[in-house]
Amino acid sequence: MRRIAVSNQKGGVGKTTTTANLGAALARAGKRVLLVDLDPQAHLSLHYGTELSDGQPSVYDVLTASMPIREVTLQVHDNVTLVPSDIDLAGVEAALVSVTGREVILREAVDADGDFYDVILIDCPPSLGILTINALVAAHELIIPLQAQFFALQGLSKLLDTVTLVRRRINPGLRVDGIALCMHESTTRLAGEVVDDLMLFLNAARGTGVPWADAYIYNTCIRRNIKLAEASSFGQTIFDYAPRSNGAADYARLAAEVFADLGLGPTEREESAASTDDTVRPAKPADTGREHAEPEPTTPAAPAPATGPAESSGSASSAPATAVNEPRPDIVTASA
């Protein structure tokens, strides 16, 4: 079973859309999926057409009243089970302020009831409070949705600092699996600069033992597509709302990449729709299996924003995937 948190401190970068549609792609392949909505805005629940009535249990009861997950879950789609959220979750910090071991509550609940599922996906709020900490402690892996913009990089820096602390103190098995570029516009100069800086940062971390040492930018980029926004407003996944859209093709390809160990792959129709995307990120590096001492956390410096969009001489995918021996001086590399 894979347990994956989907998180970024920056809001509006595609966390909920990515969680909902990766879960749907897995379900279409016959995998049993548990989605955990840890955002008080309950957007993941709404994405599946679920709005709780008064008195209906939610993830808040799991965290504050020790309610088992099996008593809270809702079957929202074929092979998709949801632990819903509601606005009560906004008060969880105050409710747990005096509770010993509050950081591990979700992990204990998942340990008790999670073995039935092939994959657990946890949608995190746009913050680094107790809810995100619970998600990082309960997960084995982290996927970071990212829009290739200046402020999104700032959120990434803070998140990686938090991941390092969680791994050091509570969850030594936590690792960053990869970065998913969402709402991506490969023709803008700013997007190309952000992707290049991310590649330099990740290459500099190879072999250092930090949680993102084996992370990479996924080959599949989620192109900006209005159908993805429309689907959530109708309480549907992109595969139900617009199965022939670029959004469906992109998320099918991303799911096949992230869950290659589960044998996922896009359909012929989705592959055809995705073939128009010429933005391909560097391939995932081979796992060397080496263990290294963990250095102090190092995070990427955000690049200066571009003065405006301009035509690029090539797509962002032309940047090399090999390790960089002499990174640019404006990039903070991992310490030796």
Stockholm file with secondary structure:
# STOCKHOLM 1.0

chainA/1-336         MRRIAVSNQKGGVGKTTTTANLGAALARAGKRVLLVDLDPQAHLSLHYGTELSDGQPSVYDVLTASMPIREVTLQVHDNVTLVPSDIDLAGVEAALVSVTGREVILREAVDADGDFYDVILIDCPPSLGILTINALVAAHELIIPLQAQFFALQGLSKLLDTVTLVRRRINPGLRVDGIALCMHESTTRLAGEVVDDLMLFLNAARGTGVPWADAYIYNTCIRRNIKLAEASSFGQTIFDYAPRSNGAADYARLAAEVFADLGLGPTEREESAASTDDTVRPAKPADTGREHAEPEPTTPAAPAPATGPAESSGSASSAPATAVNEPRPDIVTASA
#=GR chainA/1-336 SS CEEEEECCSSSSSSHHHHHHHHHHHHHHTTCCEEEEECCTTCHHHHHTTCCCCTTCCCHHHHHHSCCCGGGTCEEEETTEEEECCCGGGGGHHHHTTTCTTGGGHHHHHHHHHCTTCSEEEEECCSSCSHHHHHHHHHCSEEEEEECSSHHHHHHHHHHHHHHHHHHHHTCTTCEEEEEEECSBCTTSHHHHHHHHHHHHHHHHTTTSCSTTTTCEECSCCCBCCHHHHHHHHTTCCHHHHCTTSHHHHHHHHHHHHHTGGGTCCCCHHHHHHHTTCCCCCCCCCCCCCCCCCCCCCCCCCCCCCCSSCCCCSSCGGGSCCSCCSSCCTTSCCCCC
#=GC SS_cons         CEEEEECCSSSSSSHHHHHHHHHHHHHHTTCCEEEEECCTTCHHHHHTTCCCCTTCCCHHHHHHSCCCGGGTCEEEETTEEEECCCGGGGGHHHHTTTCTTGGGHHHHHHHHHCTTCSEEEEECCSSCSHHHHHHHHHCSEEEEEECSSHHHHHHHHHHHHHHHHHHHHTCTTCEEEEEEECSBCTTSHHHHHHHHHHHHHHHHTTTSCSTTTTCEECSCCCBCCHHHHHHHHTTCCHHHHCTTSHHHHHHHHHHHHHTGGGTCCCCHHHHHHHTTCCCCCCCCCCCCCCCCCCCCCCCCCCCCCCSSCCCCSSCGGGSCCSCCSSCCTTSCCCCC
//
